[in-house]
Amino acid sequence: MLVLGRKPGEYVIIGNNIKVKVVKSGNGDLRLAIDAPKDIEITRGEVWEQKNK
């Protein structure tokens, strides 16, 4: 697992076509903006875990 530190406004690129940008952080919260092709499914961890019990 790769662990990165990013500040609001900074982003990472996954592959050639997925961009994950930090849009807000503070008070223990983190907001991410994910730009990916429509055929890529994006699921929150707690939802994925519930579906895969």
N, C-alpha and C positions, 0 to 999 in steps of 0.2 A: 504494500500500500504506500502510495506517495502522499506525504503530508506537506501542504504549502501554506505559507502565510500570505494573505492578500489584504489590501486596504480597499475601502470603498472607491469605486471607479476602475480598479485593476481587474484583470481577467486572465483566464487560462483558456487555451485552445486544446480540444481533445480531437485527435485525428486531424482531418482537414476541414471539418464542417460543423463542429460543435463548439460553441463559445459559452463559457460560464463566467459571469461577471458579478462581482460583489457590488450591490447597489446601496446597501445600508448595513451598518453594524452598530451595536450599542446596547447597553442594558441586558447583556446576555443573549440578545437576538442577532440573527444574521439573515439578511435577505439576499437571495441570489436571482439573477436573471439568466435564463438558459435559452440560447438561440440554437435550435437544432432542426434538421429536416423533419417534416411532418411524419415520415415513416419511422422515426425513432421514438419509441415509447419512453416517456419520462414518468416515473412513479415515486412518490414519497416513500421513504424507508418503512414507516409504520404501516402503510397500505400494502406494500410488497410483502412484508412479514406476515400480515394477516392472511393474505391470499395464499401464501406458501407454507402454512402450518402443516 
